[in-house]
């Protein structure tokens, strides 16, 4: 996720609290939030895919779904 995208999300949130958003800004905010959530989920999935359980016997086993 690009830093300017996160900055824009924060700008829209600040404006929503202070004076409200237009319909176009609400749509943009919803789209940016969805992109952010999807990026966080993708990052978490990638991290969990690299987690392995230590076995009593030598070696590692990947986590099962």
OpenMM code with the backbone's topology and positions (N, CA, C; nanometers):
from openmm import Vec3, app, unit

residues = "UNK UNK UNK UNK UNK UNK UNK UNK UNK UNK UNK UNK UNK UNK UNK UNK UNK UNK UNK UNK UNK UNK UNK UNK UNK UNK UNK UNK UNK UNK UNK UNK UNK UNK UNK UNK UNK UNK UNK UNK UNK UNK UNK UNK UNK UNK UNK UNK UNK UNK UNK UNK UNK UNK UNK UNK UNK UNK UNK UNK UNK UNK UNK UNK UNK".split()
positions = [
    Vec3(0.0843, -0.1170, 0.0000),
    Vec3(0.0000, 0.0000, 0.0000),
    Vec3(0.0894, 0.1241, 0.0000),
    Vec3(0.0593, 0.2138, -0.0854),
    Vec3(0.1374, 0.3363, -0.1013),
    Vec3(0.1097, 0.4339, 0.0133),
    Vec3(0.2118, 0.5043, 0.0598),
    Vec3(0.1913, 0.6022, 0.1683),
    Vec3(0.0922, 0.7122, 0.1305),
    Vec3(0.0900, 0.7530, 0.0026),
    Vec3(-0.0038, 0.8584, -0.0356),
    Vec3(-0.1484, 0.8096, -0.0287),
    Vec3(-0.1704, 0.6801, -0.0479),
    Vec3(-0.3055, 0.6246, -0.0360),
    Vec3(-0.3516, 0.6292, 0.1086),
    Vec3(-0.2640, 0.5929, 0.2000),
    Vec3(-0.2979, 0.5976, 0.3429),
    Vec3(-0.3217, 0.7420, 0.3859),
    Vec3(-0.2401, 0.8340, 0.3349),
    Vec3(-0.2599, 0.9755, 0.3658),
    Vec3(-0.3970, 1.0230, 0.3170),
    Vec3(-0.4369, 0.9781, 0.1986),
    Vec3(-0.5672, 1.0185, 0.1447),
    Vec3(-0.6805, 0.9615, 0.2294),
    Vec3(-0.6682, 0.8374, 0.2752),
    Vec3(-0.7690, 0.7783, 0.3638),
    Vec3(-0.7825, 0.8640, 0.4892),
    Vec3(-0.6698, 0.9039, 0.5457),
    Vec3(-0.6709, 0.9865, 0.6668),
    Vec3(-0.7301, 1.1246, 0.6405),
    Vec3(-0.6999, 1.1837, 0.5250),
    Vec3(-0.7578, 1.3136, 0.4908),
    Vec3(-0.9096, 1.3062, 0.4829),
    Vec3(-0.9588, 1.2014, 0.4175),
    Vec3(-1.1035, 1.1860, 0.4038),
    Vec3(-1.1697, 1.1614, 0.5391),
    Vec3(-1.1050, 1.0840, 0.6250),
    Vec3(-1.1601, 1.0591, 0.7587),
    Vec3(-1.1657, 1.1890, 0.8391),
    Vec3(-1.0613, 1.2686, 0.8300),
    Vec3(-1.0568, 1.3966, 0.9008),
    Vec3(-1.1669, 1.4901, 0.8504),
    Vec3(-1.1821, 1.4955, 0.7182),
    Vec3(-1.2845, 1.5821, 0.6595),
    Vec3(-1.4240, 1.5340, 0.6976),
    Vec3(-1.4443, 1.4028, 0.7039),
    Vec3(-1.5747, 1.3480, 0.7405),
    Vec3(-1.6128, 1.3913, 0.8822),
    Vec3(-1.5153, 1.3928, 0.9724),
    Vec3(-1.5431, 1.4349, 1.1103),
    Vec3(-1.5703, 1.5840, 1.1189),
    Vec3(-1.4966, 1.6628, 1.0405),
    Vec3(-1.5046, 1.8077, 1.0518),
    Vec3(-1.6239, 1.8684, 0.9784),
    Vec3(-1.6424, 1.8308, 0.8517),
    Vec3(-1.7457, 1.8993, 0.7744),
    Vec3(-1.8340, 1.8074, 0.6911),
    Vec3(-1.8037, 1.6802, 0.6878),
    Vec3(-1.8826, 1.5874, 0.6073),
    Vec3(-1.8225, 1.5684, 0.4694),
    Vec3(-1.8669, 1.4644, 0.4021),
    Vec3(-1.8136, 1.4288, 0.2703),
    Vec3(-1.9226, 1.4379, 0.1653),
    Vec3(-1.8807, 1.4667, 0.0432),
    Vec3(-1.9735, 1.4600, -0.0694),
    Vec3(-1.9925, 1.3123, -0.1054),
    Vec3(-2.0884, 1.2871, -0.1912),
    Vec3(-2.1141, 1.1483, -0.2333),
    Vec3(-1.9918, 1.0892, -0.3032),
    Vec3(-1.9264, 1.1675, -0.3875),
    Vec3(-1.8076, 1.1189, -0.4582),
    Vec3(-1.6946, 1.0880, -0.3599),
    Vec3(-1.6797, 1.1706, -0.2573),
    Vec3(-1.5755, 1.1472, -0.1573),
    Vec3(-1.6067, 1.0237, -0.0740),
    Vec3(-1.7351, 1.0010, -0.0447),
    Vec3(-1.7736, 0.8795, 0.0293),
    Vec3(-1.7406, 0.7549, -0.0509),
    Vec3(-1.7670, 0.7603, -0.1817),
    Vec3(-1.7348, 0.6460, -0.2680),
    Vec3(-1.5844, 0.6230, -0.2738),
    Vec3(-1.5083, 0.7322, -0.2852),
    Vec3(-1.3624, 0.7209, -0.2877),
    Vec3(-1.3106, 0.6628, -0.1566),
    Vec3(-1.3672, 0.7087, -0.0461),
    Vec3(-1.3263, 0.6600, 0.0852),
    Vec3(-1.3540, 0.5105, 0.0984),
    Vec3(-1.4715, 0.4685, 0.0550),
    Vec3(-1.5067, 0.3261, 0.0619),
    Vec3(-1.4124, 0.2426, -0.0234),
    Vec3(-1.3793, 0.2908, -0.1427),
    Vec3(-1.2884, 0.2188, -0.2315),
    Vec3(-1.1487, 0.2087, -0.1708),
    Vec3(-1.0987, 0.3204, -0.1168),
    Vec3(-0.9651, 0.3200, -0.0566),
    Vec3(-0.9598, 0.2304, 0.0667),
    Vec3(-1.0647, 0.2326, 0.1462),
    Vec3(-1.0680, 0.1459, 0.2652),
    Vec3(-1.0679, -0.0006, 0.2245),
    Vec3(-1.1435, -0.0362, 0.1206),
    Vec3(-1.1482, -0.1749, 0.0732),
    Vec3(-1.0098, -0.2171, 0.0243),
    Vec3(-0.9411, -0.1298, -0.0496),
    Vec3(-0.8057, -0.1608, -0.0965),
    Vec3(-0.7120, -0.1839, 0.0218),
    Vec3(-0.7242, -0.0998, 0.1248),
    Vec3(-0.6396, -0.1124, 0.2429),
    Vec3(-0.6662, -0.2447, 0.3143),
    Vec3(-0.7919, -0.2779, 0.3333),
    Vec3(-0.8280, -0.4029, 0.4011),
    Vec3(-0.7775, -0.5230, 0.3220),
    Vec3(-0.7946, -0.5202, 0.1902),
    Vec3(-0.7459, -0.6298, 0.1058),
    Vec3(-0.5940, -0.6443, 0.1144),
    Vec3(-0.5225, -0.5327, 0.1199),
    Vec3(-0.3770, -0.5372, 0.1308),
    Vec3(-0.3338, -0.5964, 0.2649),
    Vec3(-0.4033, -0.5600, 0.3724),
    Vec3(-0.3713, -0.6139, 0.5048),
    Vec3(-0.3977, -0.7644, 0.5074),
    Vec3(-0.5102, -0.8072, 0.4514),
    Vec3(-0.5422, -0.9505, 0.4473),
    Vec3(-0.4381, -1.0282, 0.3672),
    Vec3(-0.3978, -0.9734, 0.2528),
    Vec3(-0.2979, -1.0405, 0.1693),
    Vec3(-0.1654, -1.0528, 0.2441),
    Vec3(-0.1269, -0.9482, 0.3136),
    Vec3(-0.0026, -0.9502, 0.3905),
    Vec3(-0.0091, -1.0546, 0.5022),
    Vec3(-0.1211, -1.0602, 0.5709),
    Vec3(-0.1378, -1.1568, 0.6796),
    Vec3(-0.1354, -1.2998, 0.6266),
    Vec3(-0.2036, -1.3236, 0.5136),
    Vec3(-0.2023, -1.4579, 0.4547),
    Vec3(-0.0600, -1.5003, 0.4178),
    Vec3(0.0153, -1.4087, 0.3575),
    Vec3(0.1535, -1.4399, 0.3182),
    Vec3(0.2375, -1.4714, 0.4412),
    Vec3(0.2165, -1.3966, 0.5477),
    Vec3(0.2923, -1.4204, 0.6705),
    Vec3(0.2547, -1.5553, 0.7307),
    Vec3(0.1254, -1.5865, 0.7343),
    Vec3(0.0828, -1.7145, 0.7917),
    Vec3(0.1266, -1.8329, 0.7068),
    Vec3(0.1384, -1.8142, 0.5755),
    Vec3(0.1857, -1.9223, 0.4894),
    Vec3(0.3303, -1.9598, 0.5201),
    Vec3(0.4034, -1.8703, 0.5818),
    Vec3(0.5439, -1.8960, 0.6145),
    Vec3(0.5639, -1.9409, 0.7593),
    Vec3(0.4544, -1.9636, 0.8312),
    Vec3(0.4632, -2.0094, 0.9697),
    Vec3(0.4635, -2.1620, 0.9693),
    Vec3(0.5558, -2.2215, 1.0434),
    Vec3(0.5638, -2.3670, 1.0539),
    Vec3(0.5610, -2.4066, 1.2008),
    Vec3(0.5054, -2.5224, 1.2258),
    Vec3(0.4986, -2.5756, 1.3618),
    Vec3(0.6222, -2.6613, 1.3873),
    Vec3(0.6811, -2.6449, 1.5029),
    Vec3(0.7945, -2.7286, 1.5412),
    Vec3(0.7405, -2.8647, 1.5840),
    Vec3(0.7978, -2.9699, 1.5336),
    Vec3(0.7557, -3.1059, 1.5655),
    Vec3(0.8466, -3.1642, 1.6739),
    Vec3(0.7964, -3.2652, 1.7433),
    Vec3(0.8810, -3.3347, 1.8404),
    Vec3(0.9938, -3.4071, 1.7686),
    Vec3(0.9624, -3.4611, 1.6533),
    Vec3(1.0671, -3.5217, 1.5709),
    Vec3(1.1333, -3.4085, 1.4927),
    Vec3(1.2546, -3.4279, 1.4510),
    Vec3(1.3241, -3.3205, 1.3788),
    Vec3(1.2463, -3.2769, 1.2544),
    Vec3(1.2408, -3.1485, 1.2343),
    Vec3(1.1747, -3.0944, 1.1158),
    Vec3(1.0641, -2.9976, 1.1522),
    Vec3(1.0060, -2.9449, 1.0503),
    Vec3(0.8970, -2.8494, 1.0671),
    Vec3(0.7811, -2.8913, 0.9776),
    Vec3(0.6607, -2.8585, 1.0197),
    Vec3(0.5421, -2.8879, 0.9410),
    Vec3(0.4641, -2.7588, 0.9204),
    Vec3(0.4166, -2.7330, 0.8002),
    Vec3(0.3379, -2.6120, 0.7775),
    Vec3(0.2053, -2.6185, 0.8525),
    Vec3(0.1510, -2.5040, 0.8850),
    Vec3(0.0191, -2.4997, 0.9475),
    Vec3(-0.0836, -2.5503, 0.8498),
    Vec3(-0.1829, -2.6215, 0.8990),
    Vec3(-0.2888, -2.6716, 0.8121),
    Vec3(-0.4066, -2.5762, 0.8181),
    Vec3(-0.4770, -2.5677, 0.7076),
    Vec3(-0.5937, -2.4804, 0.7001),
    Vec3(-0.7102, -2.5404, 0.7720),
] * unit.nanometer
topology = app.Topology()
chain = topology.addChain("A")
for resn in residues:
    res = topology.addResidue(resn, chain)
    for name in ("N", "CA", "C"):
        topology.addAtom(name, app.Element.getBySymbol(name[0]), res)
